[in-house]
C-alpha cells in the first residue's frame, strides 16, 4: 500500500513497516524543509488572509512557539562507509526506472526523472524507499542506510532520508531559539513569522 499521492513524508515506508528519519546537510536545509509546511497554499492565502487578520486570528503565515519548543536541532554522524541510494544521480534513476517499471507504470508514470523524484506524487518516492530498504548486498546485509536527495524547494539543500536501522551517532543537540540565523533567513524567505 503506497498511500495517497500527497500523504506523509517523501520517503516514508508505504506500509509503515519501518521508520525514516530526515536530515539536512545544513541547518538551512533542515529549516527550509520543515518550515515549508507553514507556508499557506496560494488558494488559502488568497481567500482567508485579510479576513483572519481582521478577526484577530493568528496570521496564516505565523509559526507558533510550540513548534520550536517541541523540537531540537541535532548534529549526527554515520559511519564514513554507510551506503546511501543517491536518487539525484542519473544512473541511479535509470536503474530504478527499469527495476520499478511495473510499479511506476501502474501509478501512471512513464518515466523516472528529476521531476518524478522531486514531484508531489509520494507514491513514487515511497516505492523507491521500500525498494532501497529491502535491497541487500551479496552477503545478505542491508545495501543502503537511506536515501540522499535534494530538496524540491532549493537545489542547494542536500537532504538525507535515513532508515531507522542505520548506525546514527548524535554529536550535539540544541534548542531551536529565535536567534538562530538559518531559522531567521528561511523564515524571511518564506514570509513567515516564527514565535
C-alpha positions as CSV (number, residue, x, y, z in Angstrom):
1,X,0.0,0.0,0.0
2,X,1.6,3.3,-1.1
3,X,-1.0,5.6,0.4
4,X,-2.2,8.7,-1.4
5,X,0.0,10.9,-3.7
6,X,0.4,13.7,-1.1
7,X,0.2,12.0,2.3
8,X,3.0,11.7,4.8
9,X,6.7,12.4,4.2
10,X,8.6,11.8,0.9
11,X,10.5,8.6,1.7
12,X,8.3,7.2,4.5
13,X,7.6,3.4,4.5
14,X,4.5,2.9,2.3
15,X,3.3,0.1,4.7
16,X,4.5,1.6,8.0
17,X,6.9,-1.3,8.5
18,X,10.0,0.9,9.1
19,X,10.7,4.4,10.2
20,X,12.6,7.1,8.3
21,X,14.5,9.9,9.9
22,X,15.0,13.1,7.9
23,X,18.2,15.2,8.0
24,X,19.7,18.1,6.0
25,X,23.4,18.7,5.5
26,X,22.9,22.2,6.8
27,X,20.5,23.8,9.3
28,X,19.3,26.0,6.5
29,X,18.2,22.9,4.6
30,X,16.5,21.5,7.8
31,X,14.6,24.6,8.4
32,X,13.8,25.1,4.7
33,X,12.2,21.6,4.6
34,X,10.3,21.7,7.9
35,X,9.1,25.3,7.7
36,X,7.7,24.9,4.2
37,X,4.6,23.3,5.5
38,X,3.7,26.6,7.3
39,X,3.5,28.4,4.0
40,X,-0.2,28.6,3.2
41,X,-1.2,27.3,-0.1
42,X,-1.9,30.0,-2.6
43,X,-5.7,29.4,-2.6
44,X,-5.9,29.7,1.2
45,X,-3.7,32.8,1.1
46,X,-6.0,34.5,-1.4
47,X,-9.2,33.6,0.4
48,X,-8.7,34.0,4.2
49,X,-5.6,36.2,4.8
50,X,-7.4,39.5,5.1
51,X,-10.4,38.1,6.9
52,X,-8.3,36.3,9.5
53,X,-6.2,39.4,10.2
54,X,-9.5,41.5,10.6
55,X,-10.8,38.9,13.1
56,X,-7.6,38.9,15.1
57,X,-6.7,35.2,14.3
58,X,-3.1,34.2,14.1
59,X,-1.9,35.1,10.6
60,X,-1.7,32.1,8.2
61,X,2.0,32.8,7.8
62,X,2.9,32.6,11.5
63,X,4.7,29.7,13.2
64,X,3.6,29.1,16.9
65,X,6.3,29.0,19.6
66,X,5.2,25.4,20.4
67,X,6.7,24.3,17.1
68,X,10.2,25.3,18.3
69,X,9.7,24.1,21.9
70,X,8.8,20.5,20.8
71,X,11.9,20.2,18.6
72,X,15.7,20.2,18.8
73,X,18.4,20.7,16.2
74,X,20.7,17.8,16.2
75,X,24.1,17.1,14.5
76,X,24.5,13.5,13.7
77,X,27.1,11.3,12.0
78,X,27.0,7.9,10.4
79,X,29.9,5.6,9.5
80,X,32.0,7.0,6.7
81,X,31.3,4.0,4.5
82,X,27.5,4.0,5.1
83,X,25.9,3.4,1.7
84,X,23.1,5.7,0.5
85,X,21.0,5.4,-2.6
86,X,21.6,8.7,-4.5
87,X,18.3,9.5,-6.4
88,X,19.9,12.6,-7.8
89,X,22.4,10.6,-9.8
90,X,21.2,9.9,-13.4
91,X,22.4,6.3,-13.4
92,X,20.5,5.6,-10.2
93,X,17.3,6.9,-11.7
94,X,17.9,4.9,-14.9
95,X,18.4,1.7,-12.8
96,X,15.3,2.3,-10.7
97,X,13.3,3.2,-13.9
98,X,13.9,-0.3,-15.1
99,X,13.7,-2.1,-11.8
100,X,10.5,-0.4,-10.7
101,X,8.9,-0.1,-14.2
102,X,5.8,-2.1,-13.4
103,X,5.0,-0.1,-10.3
104,X,5.8,3.2,-12.0
105,X,3.5,2.3,-14.9
106,X,0.7,1.3,-12.6
107,X,0.9,4.8,-11.0
108,X,0.7,6.4,-14.4
109,X,4.4,7.4,-14.6
110,X,6.1,6.7,-17.9
111,X,9.5,8.0,-16.7
112,X,11.6,8.4,-13.5
113,X,13.2,11.7,-14.0
114,X,14.1,14.5,-11.5
115,X,10.5,15.8,-11.8
116,X,9.1,12.4,-10.6
117,X,11.6,12.1,-7.8
118,X,11.0,15.6,-6.5
119,X,7.4,15.9,-7.5
120,X,4.2,15.7,-5.5
121,X,3.4,12.1,-6.1
122,X,4.8,10.5,-2.9
123,X,3.7,7.1,-4.0
124,X,6.8,7.1,-6.4
125,X,9.3,8.1,-3.7
126,X,7.8,5.7,-1.2
127,X,8.2,2.9,-3.8
128,X,11.8,3.9,-4.1
129,X,12.2,3.9,-0.3
130,X,10.7,0.5,0.1
131,X,12.9,-0.9,-2.7
132,X,16.1,0.6,-1.1
133,X,15.1,-0.5,2.4
134,X,14.7,-4.1,1.3
135,X,17.7,-4.2,-1.0
136,X,20.6,-6.4,0.2
137,X,24.2,-6.8,-0.8
138,X,25.8,-10.0,-1.9
139,X,26.3,-11.0,1.8
140,X,22.6,-10.5,2.7
141,X,23.2,-7.3,4.6
142,X,21.2,-4.1,4.0
143,X,22.5,-2.5,0.8
144,X,21.5,1.1,1.9
145,X,21.3,3.1,5.1
146,X,19.0,5.5,3.4
147,X,18.5,7.9,0.5
148,X,20.3,11.0,-0.5
149,X,18.2,13.6,-2.3
150,X,17.9,17.3,-2.9
151,X,15.1,19.4,-1.7
152,X,12.3,20.1,-4.1
153,X,12.4,23.7,-2.8
154,X,16.0,24.5,-3.4
155,X,18.7,22.6,-5.3
156,X,21.3,23.8,-2.7
157,X,19.6,21.9,0.1
158,X,21.0,18.4,0.4
159,X,18.8,16.1,2.3
160,X,19.0,12.6,3.8
161,X,16.3,10.1,4.5
162,X,17.9,7.7,6.9
163,X,16.4,4.3,7.7
164,X,15.8,3.5,11.4
165,X,18.3,0.6,11.4
166,X,21.2,2.9,10.4
167,X,24.0,3.4,12.9
168,X,23.4,7.1,13.9
169,X,25.5,8.9,16.4
170,X,24.1,12.1,17.9
171,X,27.0,14.5,18.3
172,X,25.2,17.6,19.6
173,X,21.6,18.7,20.2
174,X,20.4,22.2,20.8
175,X,17.2,24.1,21.4
176,X,15.7,25.9,18.4
177,X,16.0,29.6,19.5
178,X,14.8,32.6,17.7
179,X,18.3,34.0,17.3
180,X,19.4,31.1,15.0
181,X,20.4,32.8,11.8
182,X,19.4,29.9,9.5
183,X,15.9,29.9,11.1
184,X,15.5,33.7,10.6
185,X,16.8,33.5,7.0
186,X,14.4,30.8,5.9
187,X,11.5,32.4,7.7
188,X,12.2,35.7,6.0
189,X,12.5,33.9,2.6
190,X,9.1,32.2,3.2
191,X,7.5,35.3,4.6
192,X,6.9,33.6,7.9
193,X,7.0,34.9,11.4
194,X,8.3,32.4,14.0
195,X,7.3,32.9,17.6
